[in-house]
Amino acid sequence: MSSRELVVLGTASQVPTRSRNHNGYFLSWDGEGILFDPGEGTQRQMVHAGVASSDVTRICVTHFHGDHCLGLPGVIQRISLDASPHDVQAYFPAGGEEYFDRLRHAAPFHDRASITKNPVEADGTIAQTPKFRLEAHRLDHGLETYGYRLVERDGRRMLPDRLREHGIAGPDIAALQRAGELKGVRLEDVSEPRRGQKFAFVMDTRLCDGVGRLADGADVLVIESTYLAEDEGPAVAHGHLTAGQAARVAAECGVGTLVLTHFSQRYDDPSRFRREAEAVFDGEVVVAEDLTRVKIRG
């Protein structure tokens, strides 16, 4: 698996179809594995995709509608069965903690899983590592819902020609990166600034401020597009987005790659979502299918 890759495990909305499983999205990021919204059947989809339970280091649930969380019992029990060697951090809306606890212990099993609960109570940073921070922002879906955003720290890109000019090679490169200076050569002499990458995950929401905050400058935006523009009325009524609305968000927020997903079973032609999105967004558009893989390139 690539060091930075999105694996789409399921793309249906409320009702799965013959070709679309309920939601499930796995983000592989430099040794971290973040599982978003594991709907029913996620454990099996992970098998199909080659994602091991031990790959999961964090679980993020946007809200507690069944198509976004009913896969939790199977995933957690599989983590336990496989004796995953590390703790898994779980994030979810604080108002749904009772639902999380029920799902966590939905059936008896020999519980060896180490799961740390992190109920989300407000917008802002919910986790910080030396390499990135994880944010949550409130969405508008009729029940407590949060989207998530991973923001990598800015860094520097090493320049091979400059390294050769200064005779820096092999282990000395890492030593220079750690120390900032080596043998009279400064890190700035052999590298250039590199903007940290951003990944955003937006599910089940009407247009609101939180959507824009999550999508702002994202290299990859995974966003629900349950409806097409012809059904914007039902979309607003049920707290969802159309493909056109999702694409306008991407265009206005400077998104690199737009990944559309969470499709209503009423539509049988995925190309309609692409056409609607490409009419307003000129970046890369991915109309997700189950088991789609999206490389995140630096």
SULHU-V183992 format. One record per residue. N is the residue number from 0. RES is the residue in one letter. PHI is phi in whole degrees, 0 to 359 (none if undefined). OMEGA is omega in degrees with one decimal (999 if undefined). Layout:
N | RES | PHI | OMEGA
N | RES | PHI | OMEGA
This chain:
0 | M | none | 177.3
1 | S | 302 | -179.7
2 | S | 292 | 175.3
3 | R | 224 | -174.2
4 | E | 202 | 172.0
5 | L | 262 | 174.5
6 | V | 249 | -179.3
7 | V | 272 | -177.0
8 | L | 265 | 179.9
9 | G | 200 | -171.1
10 | T | 225 | 179.9
11 | A | 279 | 172.3
12 | S | 261 | -171.3
13 | Q | 297 | -175.9
14 | V | 243 | 176.1
15 | P | 289 | 178.9
16 | T | 236 | 178.7
17 | R | 296 | -176.3
18 | S | 248 | -176.8
19 | R | 233 | 174.3
20 | N | 282 | 170.9
21 | H | 300 | -174.7
22 | N | 307 | 174.4
23 | G | 169 | -175.6
24 | Y | 215 | -178.6
25 | F | 242 | 178.9
26 | L | 253 | 173.5
27 | S | 268 | -173.3
28 | W | 217 | 174.0
29 | D | 49 | 177.4
30 | G | 94 | 172.8
31 | E | 269 | 175.9
32 | G | 226 | -175.5
33 | I | 253 | 179.2
34 | L | 260 | -179.8
35 | F | 259 | 169.2
36 | D | 46 | 179.8
37 | P | 285 | 176.8
38 | G | 280 | -179.8
39 | E | 306 | 178.5
40 | G | 89 | -176.1
41 | T | 298 | -178.6
42 | Q | 302 | -179.8
43 | R | 292 | 178.6
44 | Q | 297 | 176.2
45 | M | 298 | 177.4
46 | V | 298 | 179.2
47 | H | 301 | -175.1
48 | A | 273 | -177.6
49 | G | 76 | 176.7
50 | V | 261 | -178.8
51 | A | 276 | 177.5
52 | S | 299 | 179.6
53 | S | 287 | 175.9
54 | D | 285 | -175.0
55 | V | 278 | 175.7
56 | T | 250 | 179.6
57 | R | 217 | 174.4
58 | I | 235 | 179.1
59 | C | 239 | 178.0
60 | V | 249 | -178.8
61 | T | 285 | -179.6
62 | H | 194 | -169.7
63 | F | 252 | 162.8
64 | H | 287 | -168.8
65 | G | 302 | -177.1
66 | D | 290 | 178.8
67 | H | 246 | -173.9
68 | C | 213 | -173.8
69 | L | 288 | 173.0
70 | G | 273 | -177.8
71 | L | 303 | -178.1
72 | P | 303 | -179.3
73 | G | 294 | -179.6
74 | V | 296 | -178.0
75 | I | 293 | 178.2
76 | Q | 293 | 176.6
77 | R | 290 | 175.1
78 | I | 303 | 178.8
79 | S | 291 | -178.4
80 | L | 301 | -178.3
81 | D | 276 | 179.7
82 | A | 51 | 178.0
83 | S | 307 | -168.8
84 | P | 280 | -176.0
85 | H | 232 | 174.5
86 | D | 289 | 175.9
87 | V | 246 | 178.3
88 | Q | 274 | -178.2
89 | A | 243 | -178.5
90 | Y | 239 | -177.4
91 | F | 196 | 178.7
92 | P | 301 | -175.6
93 | A | 302 | -179.8
94 | G | 294 | 179.5
95 | G | 255 | -176.3
96 | E | 300 | 177.7
97 | E | 300 | 179.1
98 | Y | 293 | 178.0
99 | F | 299 | -179.3
100 | D | 298 | 178.2
101 | R | 296 | -179.8
102 | L | 291 | -180.0
103 | R | 301 | -178.0
104 | H | 236 | -175.1
105 | A | 290 | -179.6
106 | A | 210 | -179.7
107 | P | 291 | 175.1
108 | F | 200 | 177.4
109 | H | 283 | -167.8
110 | D | 276 | 175.1
111 | R | 246 | -177.8
112 | A | 284 | 174.6
113 | S | 256 | -177.7
114 | I | 239 | 177.9
115 | T | 259 | -178.5
116 | K | 279 | 176.0
117 | N | 227 | -179.7
118 | P | 298 | -178.6
119 | V | 267 | -175.1
120 | E | 248 | -176.1
121 | A | 199 | 176.6
122 | D | 298 | 174.0
123 | G | 135 | -179.2
124 | T | 285 | -179.2
125 | I | 247 | 176.4
126 | A | 203 | -178.3
127 | Q | 221 | 174.5
128 | T | 234 | 177.3
129 | P | 299 | -174.8
130 | K | 254 | -176.7
131 | F | 205 | 169.9
132 | R | 239 | 177.8
133 | L | 246 | -178.0
134 | E | 247 | 171.9
135 | A | 230 | 177.5
136 | H | 222 | -174.6
137 | R | 292 | 176.7
138 | L | 246 | -173.7
139 | D | 239 | -176.0
140 | H | 224 | 177.6
141 | G | 90 | 168.6
142 | L | 229 | -172.3
143 | E | 302 | -174.9
144 | T | 219 | 176.7
145 | Y | 232 | 167.0
146 | G | 264 | -175.0
147 | Y | 233 | -175.8
148 | R | 215 | 175.8
149 | L | 259 | -178.2
150 | V | 236 | 178.3
151 | E | 283 | 175.0
152 | R | 294 | 172.9
153 | D | 297 | -179.1
154 | G | 216 | 179.5
155 | R | 225 | 178.4
156 | R | 257 | -179.3
157 | M | 288 | -177.5
158 | L | 252 | -174.3
159 | P | 304 | -179.0
160 | D | 297 | -179.8
161 | R | 292 | 178.1
162 | L | 300 | 179.4
163 | R | 296 | -179.7
164 | E | 301 | -177.0
165 | H | 262 | 176.2
166 | G | 69 | 178.7
167 | I | 260 | -178.2
168 | A | 208 | 175.2
169 | G | 56 | -177.0
170 | P | 298 | 179.7
171 | D | 296 | -179.9
172 | I | 296 | 179.1
173 | A | 295 | 179.1
174 | A | 297 | 177.6
175 | L | 295 | 178.8
176 | Q | 297 | -179.6
177 | R | 288 | -171.9
178 | A | 271 | -177.7
179 | G | 86 | 178.3
180 | E | 202 | -179.0
181 | L | 207 | 177.5
182 | K | 54 | 178.7
183 | G | 81 | 179.1
184 | V | 259 | 177.8
185 | R | 273 | 178.1
186 | L | 303 | -179.4
187 | E | 295 | -178.7
188 | D | 286 | -172.4
189 | V | 233 | -178.8
190 | S | 210 | 176.6
191 | E | 225 | 179.5
192 | P | 299 | 176.2
193 | R | 229 | 179.4
194 | R | 291 | 176.5
195 | G | 296 | -179.6
196 | Q | 280 | -180.0
197 | K | 229 | 177.7
198 | F | 232 | -178.0
199 | A | 234 | -177.8
200 | F | 229 | -175.8
201 | V | 235 | 177.8
202 | M | 233 | 168.6
203 | D | 39 | -179.4
204 | T | 199 | 162.8
205 | R | 281 | 171.6
206 | L | 299 | 179.7
207 | C | 199 | -178.4
208 | D | 300 | -178.1
209 | G | 299 | 179.0
210 | V | 299 | -179.8
211 | G | 295 | 179.6
212 | R | 296 | 179.2
213 | L | 289 | -173.1
214 | A | 280 | -170.8
215 | D | 306 | 176.2
216 | G | 67 | -176.4
217 | A | 290 | 172.7
218 | D | 291 | 175.6
219 | V | 226 | 175.6
220 | L | 242 | 172.3
221 | V | 264 | -171.2
222 | I | 215 | 178.1
223 | E | 293 | 171.7
224 | S | 219 | -172.8
225 | T | 301 | -172.8
226 | Y | 238 | 167.5
227 | L | 263 | -173.8
228 | A | 302 | -179.8
229 | E | 298 | -179.8
230 | D | 244 | -179.0
231 | E | 297 | 177.5
232 | G | 303 | 176.1
233 | P | 299 | 178.6
234 | A | 300 | 179.6
235 | V | 296 | -177.2
236 | A | 299 | -175.6
237 | H | 260 | 176.5
238 | G | 75 | -178.8
239 | H | 226 | 178.6
240 | L | 246 | 168.8
241 | T | 264 | 177.0
242 | A | 299 | 178.9
243 | G | 296 | 178.0
244 | Q | 296 | 178.8
245 | A | 299 | -179.6
246 | A | 292 | 177.4
247 | R | 295 | 174.7
248 | V | 302 | -178.9
249 | A | 299 | -179.2
250 | A | 294 | -177.4
251 | E | 288 | -175.1
252 | C | 260 | 176.8
253 | G | 69 | -178.9
254 | V | 285 | 176.2
255 | G | 277 | -179.8
256 | T | 243 | -179.6
257 | L | 255 | 178.7
258 | V | 250 | 178.9
259 | L | 270 | -178.6
260 | T | 200 | 178.4
261 | H | 63 | -173.6
262 | F | 268 | 175.0
263 | S | 294 | -180.0
264 | Q | 292 | -178.5
265 | R | 290 | -176.7
266 | Y | 254 | -178.6
267 | D | 243 | -179.0
268 | D | 231 | -177.5
269 | P | 301 | -177.9
270 | S | 297 | 178.1
271 | R | 294 | 177.3
272 | F | 294 | 178.3
273 | R | 297 | -178.6
274 | R | 299 | -179.0
275 | E | 294 | -179.1
276 | A | 289 | -176.0
277 | E | 291 | 177.2
278 | A | 291 | -176.8
279 | V | 234 | -177.8
280 | F | 229 | -175.5
281 | D | 258 | 174.1
282 | G | 275 | 179.1
283 | E | 287 | 177.8
284 | V | 244 | 174.7
285 | V | 246 | 172.2
286 | V | 269 | -167.3
287 | A | 293 | 167.7
288 | E | 245 | 174.9
289 | D | 303 | 178.8
290 | L | 75 | 169.8
291 | T | 300 | 176.3
292 | R | 238 | -179.7
293 | V | 240 | 176.6
294 | K | 287 | 177.3
295 | I | 251 | -173.0
296 | R | 263 | 179.1
297 | G | 281 | 999
